[in-house]
Amino acid sequence: MDELSVFLIIFNVMAKIKTEAEYEALMQRIEELLLVTDDSTPVTDKNMIELDMLVDLVEEYELEHYPIGTPSLVEAMKLRMYETRWR
């Protein structure tokens, strides 16, 4: 196992967003990284590695602090009516 793999494993185990300010800072950094990466960026690129790690951290934080509940039947029907432009 190379040094980068070991670092990534340790980072994923130890890192966790603790505050809303940290979350906002990471969201801003993700926006910056999205400007310099695209679908053709190799997964071994340092920006892509950083982006992937930050997205995982943000996803974990959002699941805990901004959960999306299951919609009610009425909400689901309203959404479907809106999507199909049916009134």
Secondary structure as GFF3:
##gff-version 3
##sequence-region A 1 87
A	DSSP	alpha_helix	3	14	.	.	.	ID=ss1
A	DSSP	alpha_helix	20	36	.	.	.	ID=ss2
A	DSSP	alpha_helix	46	65	.	.	.	ID=ss3
A	DSSP	alpha_helix	73	83	.	.	.	ID=ss4
###
